[in-house]
Amino acid sequence: MNGQKMNIAIIGYGKMGQMIEKKALERGHQIGVKIDKNSTDLDWELVSKCDVAIEFSLPEKAVENIRKCFEYKVPVIVGTTGWLNDYETIKQECLKNNASFLSASNFSIGVNLFFHLNKILAQAMDSLPEYNVKIEEIHHTQKKDAPSGTAITLAEGILQFLKRKKSWSLANETQGDDVLSINAIRENEVPGTHHVTYTSEIDEIEIKHKAFNRSGFAIGAVIAAEWIVDKKGVFTMNDLIGF
């Protein structure tokens, strides 16, 4: 982790951006730019003077913001979800521009440990077809995307190792036996919760992560910013944690 104090640009100053600011200041950094997630007038010259940008805007704005960070040679941490159809293109552009980019569906260290456990469990379950797997995620009603980026990452981890599942879909969509079901629930004022459940006729195995507040996500994003500031390339939280 980089021990230097940084000047950070926050692109997307909603609830998460505000929490990131709080945690960054607590760790001794300064905020050089704060850009509202709905802003259409970004001062990129000002952003270019920052050591790193943390992007938590909107899915329709994320790709443009990432490309601008590449253009202005600013390492960028991206927590916005819902834009990942463009991920491979952005990855190639990052490498072509010798830029610095780390994207995650969830920056919480605890969630990334959960991702790791999810893959280990899926690998163990591959030879046990009597267990069917499903994912359930619960978030507040203000969350824009469903399923959550975290749930999609969990699904991708399962599909990587559980050969009897070929794809995922939302629980209310038509499914075959080879489809992994994700139940996305939206309720008022609830902590973000993710369950992965394997059920057979005789028992059930479940792993669960519950976030009590946004603090873990915000701290993880700041830690990622500290880590990437002197690196070039495309990274994930696995690189940071060391899996």
C-alpha positions in Angstrom: 0.0 0.0 0.0 1.3 3.5 -0.9 2.1 5.4 2.3 2.1 8.8 0.6 -0.7 11.4 1.1 -2.7 11.8 -2.0 -4.7 14.4 -3.8 -7.9 12.6 -4.9 -10.6 13.4 -7.4 -14.0 12.0 -6.6 -16.1 11.6 -9.7 -19.7 10.9 -8.5 -20.4 12.8 -5.2 -23.4 10.9 -4.0 -23.8 9.0 -0.8 -20.9 6.7 -1.6 -18.7 9.6 -2.8 -19.3 11.5 0.4 -18.4 8.4 2.4 -15.2 8.0 0.4 -14.3 11.6 1.1 -14.8 11.1 4.8 -12.6 8.0 4.9 -9.9 9.5 2.6 -9.7 12.6 4.9 -9.4 10.3 7.9 -6.5 8.6 6.3 -4.7 11.9 5.7 -5.5 12.5 2.1 -7.0 15.6 0.5 -9.8 15.9 -2.0 -8.8 18.1 -5.0 -12.0 17.7 -7.0 -15.6 16.7 -6.1 -17.8 16.2 -9.1 -21.5 15.5 -8.7 -22.6 12.2 -10.4 -25.1 14.2 -12.6 -22.6 16.9 -13.6 -22.1 17.4 -17.4 -19.3 20.0 -17.0 -16.2 18.3 -15.6 -13.0 20.3 -15.2 -10.6 17.7 -16.5 -7.6 20.1 -16.2 -8.3 20.2 -12.5 -8.7 16.4 -12.4 -5.3 16.0 -14.2 -3.6 17.6 -11.2 -4.8 14.8 -8.9 -2.9 11.7 -8.0 -5.8 9.4 -8.6 -9.5 9.5 -9.4 -12.3 7.4 -7.7 -15.2 7.0 -10.1 -18.7 6.3 -8.5 -21.0 8.0 -11.0 -23.7 6.5 -13.2 -23.5 3.6 -15.7 -24.2 5.8 -18.7 -21.3 8.2 -17.7 -18.7 5.7 -16.4 -17.1 4.8 -19.7 -16.6 8.4 -20.8 -15.1 9.3 -17.4 -12.7 6.3 -17.5 -11.5 7.3 -21.0 -11.0 10.9 -19.8 -8.9 9.6 -16.9 -6.8 7.6 -19.4 -6.4 10.7 -21.6 -5.3 12.9 -18.7 -3.0 10.2 -17.3 -4.8 9.9 -14.0 -5.0 6.4 -12.4 -8.7 5.5 -11.9 -10.6 3.4 -9.4 -14.1 2.5 -10.7 -16.9 1.4 -8.5 -19.8 2.2 -10.9 -21.6 -0.9 -12.1 -23.9 -1.5 -15.0 -21.4 -0.6 -17.7 -19.4 -3.9 -17.9 -20.4 -4.7 -21.5 -17.6 -2.3 -22.4 -15.1 -3.8 -20.0 -12.9 -5.6 -22.5 -12.8 -2.5 -24.7 -11.8 -0.3 -21.8 -9.2 -2.9 -20.7 -7.5 -2.8 -24.1 -7.6 1.0 -24.2 -6.0 1.1 -20.8 -3.1 -1.1 -21.9 -2.8 0.8 -25.2 -2.5 4.1 -23.3 -0.2 2.8 -20.6 -2.8 3.9 -18.1 -3.9 2.6 -14.6 -7.3 1.1 -14.0 -8.9 -1.0 -11.2 -12.6 -1.8 -11.4 -14.6 -3.8 -8.8 -18.2 -4.5 -8.3 -17.5 -4.2 -4.6 -14.5 -2.7 -2.8 -15.2 -4.2 0.6 -12.3 -6.4 1.8 -14.9 -8.6 3.5 -16.9 -9.0 0.2 -13.8 -9.9 -1.7 -13.0 -12.6 0.8 -16.6 -13.7 0.3 -16.0 -13.8 -3.5 -13.0 -16.1 -2.8 -14.9 -18.4 -0.6 -17.7 -18.5 -3.2 -15.3 -19.9 -5.8 -13.8 -22.5 -3.4 -17.3 -23.7 -2.5 -18.4 -23.8 -6.2 -15.3 -25.9 -7.1 -16.1 -28.3 -4.3 -19.7 -28.6 -5.4 -18.9 -29.3 -9.0 -18.9 -33.1 -8.3 -22.1 -33.0 -6.3 -25.0 -32.6 -8.7 -27.6 -33.3 -6.0 -27.1 -29.7 -4.8 -28.8 -26.9 -6.6 -27.4 -23.4 -6.2 -29.1 -20.0 -6.1 -28.2 -16.5 -5.2 -30.3 -13.9 -3.4 -29.4 -10.3 -2.9 -31.2 -7.6 -0.9 -30.6 -3.9 -1.3 -32.4 -0.5 -0.7 -35.0 0.7 -3.2 -32.7 3.5 -4.4 -30.3 1.0 -6.0 -30.4 1.5 -9.7 -29.3 -1.9 -11.0 -30.7 -5.4 -10.4 -29.1 -7.8 -9.9 -26.3 -6.0 -8.1 -22.8 -6.0 -9.5 -21.8 -8.0 -6.4 -24.4 -10.7 -7.2 -23.2 -10.8 -10.8 -19.6 -11.3 -9.6 -20.8 -14.1 -7.4 -22.6 -15.7 -10.3 -19.6 -15.5 -12.5 -17.5 -17.1 -9.8 -19.9 -20.0 -9.6 -20.2 -20.4 -13.4 -16.4 -20.5 -13.6 -16.3 -23.8 -11.6 -19.8 -25.3 -11.5 -20.0 -26.9 -15.0 -23.7 -27.8 -14.7 -24.6 -24.1 -14.7 -24.1 -22.4 -18.1 -25.6 -18.9 -17.4 -27.4 -16.8 -14.9 -30.7 -14.9 -15.0 -33.1 -13.1 -12.6 -35.4 -15.4 -10.7 -38.5 -14.0 -12.4 -37.2 -15.0 -15.9 -37.7 -18.3 -17.6 -35.0 -20.8 -16.6 -33.8 -24.3 -17.3 -31.8 -26.5 -15.0 -28.5 -25.1 -16.3 -29.4 -21.5 -15.4 -28.3 -20.0 -12.1 -31.1 -18.0 -10.5 -30.5 -14.6 -8.9 -33.3 -13.3 -6.7 -32.9 -9.5 -6.5 -35.0 -8.0 -3.7 -35.4 -4.2 -3.1 -36.7 -3.0 0.3 -36.6 0.3 2.2 -33.6 1.0 4.4 -32.0 -2.4 4.5 -28.3 -3.4 4.7 -26.8 -4.9 1.5 -27.0 -8.6 1.9 -25.9 -11.5 -0.4 -26.7 -15.2 0.1 -25.3 -18.1 -1.9 -27.3 -21.3 -1.1 -26.7 -24.9 -2.1 -29.8 -27.1 -1.4 -30.2 -30.9 -1.7 -33.0 -33.2 -0.5 -31.2 -33.7 2.8 -29.5 -30.5 3.7 -28.6 -26.9 2.8 -25.3 -25.0 2.8 -25.3 -21.2 2.8 -22.6 -18.5 2.8 -23.8 -14.9 3.4 -22.3 -11.4 3.6 -24.2 -8.6 5.2 -22.9 -5.0 5.0 -24.0 -2.9 8.0 -23.1 0.4 6.3 -21.2 1.8 3.4 -18.0 2.2 5.4 -16.4 -1.0 4.2 -16.9 -0.1 0.5 -15.5 3.4 1.0 -12.4 2.3 2.9 -11.7 -0.4 0.3 -12.0 2.2 -2.5 -9.5 4.5 -0.8 -7.1 1.5 -0.1 -7.4 0.6 -3.8 -6.5 4.3 -4.7 -3.5 4.1 -2.4 -2.4 0.9 -3.9 -2.7 1.8 -7.6 -1.2 5.2 -7.6 2.4 4.1 -8.7 1.3 1.2 -10.9 0.4 0.8 -14.6 -2.0 -1.7 -16.1 -5.4 -3.3 -15.5 -6.1 -4.6 -12.0 -8.7 -6.2 -9.8 -9.2 -6.5 -6.0 -7.6 -9.9 -6.2 -4.3 -8.2 -7.2 -4.6 -5.8 -4.2 -5.5 -8.5 -1.7 -3.1 -11.0 -3.1 -5.3 -14.0 -4.0 
